[in-house]
Amino acid sequence: MAKKKESTTTETTDITQATGQQDAGQGMTSKAIKPGRGRKTAATAAGEATPGEGATQPATPQGRKKKADAPAAEMGSPVTGLASGEEGAVSQGSKRGRPKKTEAGAAPKAPARARKSKTDTSSSEGIVVPIASSDMVQERIVLKPKGRGKTTGQMTETTAGAPAELAQSQAQASPEVAPPQQEQTGAGTAVQVATRFTDFDIYLFKEGKHFTLYEKLGSHPIEHEGRRGTYFAVWAPNAEQVSVMGDFNSWSRESHQLYLRLDSSGIWEGFIADVPTGMLYKYHIKSRYHLYHVEKSDPFAFCREEAPQTASVVTELQYDWKDEQWLERRMSMKDQAQPYSVYELHLGSWRRKVEEQNRSLTFRELAEVLPVYMQQMGFTHVELMPIMYHPFAGSWGYQVTGYFAPSSSFGSPQDLMYLIDALHQHGIGVILDWVPSHFPSDEHGLSYFDGTHLYEHADPRKGYHPDWNSYIFNYGRSEVRSFLISNALFWLDKYHADGLRVDAVASMLYLDYSRKEGEWIQNEHGGRENLEALSLLRDFNQAVRERFPDVKTIAEESTAWPGVTASVEHGGLGFDMKWMMGWMHDTLDYFSKDPIYRRYHQGEITFSMMYAFSEKFMLPLSHDEVVHGKGSLLQKMPGDEWQRFANMRTLYAYMYAHPGAKLLFMGAEIAQSSEWNHDTSLEWHLLQYGYHHGIQEELRELNAIYKKEPALYAYSFDQRGFEWIDYNDAHNSVISFLRKGENPGDVLLVVCNFTPAMHEHYRLGVPLAGQWVQVFNSDDSRYGGSDQHNLDPIQSVQEAFHGREYSITLKLPPLAVVYFKLQI
């Protein structure tokens, strides 16, 4: 199945752009829609069940269920906490139309339910409770009042048809479906029939292959039939009614009802005149089930109100980009080896305005200082921790509720574009953290969107994340796949991002991730691999490669899953790089030991080379290592003050010499003394002290050498770029190796001394005759070192050592790393 879907992606790419995307810019058509509010068609009136998540399958005999469905029915909704069959609680709706403020990551709360009317008809028809356990099947239990009969069960299914079939089914749809009851305004109803969707768009959406949904769903200011206004479209297949509420109608829940498309897509849409850019709005959704109603932010909104408010904002994404040279260079270099020195940044705490109530810098303010600082420090890229809208700052951006909107706390979408544009103009690439692994339970967000588990998997064993108290996307549902891949491409398309670092990939790959026995479901082959998530990640990487071949994708994957950076065609996941988590943990563990004991742990510092070329690795010293009581990097270092800073310098110099791309979390370059706190600024005042300033100077020099010497990056992911000289000198805690480029003259000798003992005459074997010139020494006094140097070139002698024909004798400074370059 996966291969079949992959070929579909390739075959339909050009057609999508020629058909679907072109249509988005040509106004509106109305041939594919008829007014309606989700009433039963003649087929359902005759006895068929109303589709819960999509469409139709012959009913199963009463009482028969799949094994996977039974536990879900017993546990009930992980959102509501109700077992299937329980009555819902009664609650009042908010007058303003905004949900109560909740923190992302908080425990799930029961959704609000409408007060029953005195004329409620549920006594005759029953209440329908969804207990979906897969993306294609939804089992429904009709609850009859006491004494009115037994509970019965039915099962329905939908299958997306080809475009021609969609057109035929639409033509046969009942013409008697009435429009929603709406207020009359001027020339007609408050909402006019309009669409941005073609039949082919709907086909791709249902197949999970529509990757530019942001041009179709959401709110789009347009002109329709001679009037300016906004087109709205939202996916809510299990809704009975969807209304747009906002400032333009005094947050009325009834006056502006959208129309349901009659092609089983579950999309509600319509045009509202005189709704301008900047207008606040939400969707009021009445579900078919449990009398559930809710006010939701627009999943495709390009802008949100500043947290803690949660309304969506009608927005256009027009911006005059000035980064053409950067994009041209990026494309021209896409197949060439490049240095990747990445600065991981949390926008809210990099620098703050202490004099202005300790507020964070805005996107525009960051654009004035961040590009210059990145350029001065020599980093090639900045990686922004998630800047997508998140209501709770303490989640650091990893609990996203607005996947298509940047965090409004820092400014508008155009302000973020201005920041990225400024970075590009200074020669700095931008990598964005992307979070497809989970989303929070906030009522205004994606969870329980239309009274059913629409975006999340219904079974909590696959749909609820125990570590982060959040929900897991239903990766097997086609429409959700379209949502996620469209979101990834959106940031590359509209915001010119140069890469996406995918968060928590391991949690997506394993069905038993962080779960105890009995808390997870095996896949169809009896294994623990999440086949649906695997398919999604492959489709995601293929889509990026086809549309943005010069963009990089990076996986934060903490296990030994094979082939993360292998191509999809060769059975891999298709990422360009993977975080080398094992290197990070082993290295920090080694450096935390007193140097006197390091001789007994030589294997920890050399083990990474056993698997260094099994994937295309990025070496991270990330934010995860300086939070939750772990302390700062400086606090991990043993010894007195001089030794602690010497250890830091040695760590960085060893890291830059090790094969692989590099990543440092902000504050590492100034040897931050305390653990990172997202509510405060970095400790920039420490730069007035010599040792801290020295660390910054060393990293500036390391970045310069890294970019200057091809030996350090030409074969970052290839065995040809590395050769051991000696890894066995555990007695002295010394390792030595060569880094090599494509040209014979691109050779660096790296010698690491991990103890404070100095060696005046340290002998090493070398493979080539010539002079070896010191080009870097972490013990330089400019960095705070003891200034022990090899000032003169060292001439090799023809005396065999370490299995090489030639050898040299050098001075090896204490707790230091020295680079030598061969001059033939």
Secondary structure, 3 states (H helix, E strand, C coil): CHHHHHHHHHHHHHHHHHHHHHHHCCCCECCCCCCCCCCCCHHHHCCCCCCCCCCCCCCCCCCCCCCCHHHHHHHCCCCCCCCCCCCCCCCCCCCCCCCCCCCCCCCCCCCCECCCCCCCCHHHHCEEEECCCCCCEEEEEEECCCCCCCCEEEEEECCCCCHHHHHHHHHCCCCCCCCCCCCEECCEECCECCECCCHHHHHHHHHCCCCCHHHCCEEEEEEECCEEEEEEEEECCCEEEEEEEEHHHCCCCCCCECEECCCCCCEEEEEEECCCCCCEEEEEEEECCCCEEEEECCCCCCCECCCCCCCEECCCCCCCCCCHHHHHHHHHCCCCCCCCEEEEECCCCCCEEHHHCCEECCHHHHHHHHHHHHHHHCCCEEEECCCEECCCHHHCCCCCCEEEEECCCCCCHHHHHHHHHHHHHCCCEEEEEECCCCECCCCCCCCCCCCCCCCECCCHHHHEECCCCEECECCCCHHHHHHHHHHHHHHHHCCCCCEEEECCHHHHHECCCCCCCCCCCCCCCCCCECHHHHHHHHHHHHHHHHHCCCCEEEECCCCCCCCCCCCHHHCCCCCCEEECHHHHHHHHHHHCCCHHHHHHHHHHHHHHHHCCCCCCEEEEECHHHHCCCCCCHHHHCCCCHHHHHHHHHHHHHHHHHCCCEEEEECCHHHCCCCCCCCCCCCCHHHHHCHHHHHHHHHHHHHHHHHHHCHHHCCCCCCHHHEEEEEEEECCCCEEEEEEECCCCCCEEEEEEECCCCCEEEEEEEECCCCEEEEEEECCCHHHCCCCCCCCCCEECECCCECCECEEEEEEECCCEEEEEEEEC
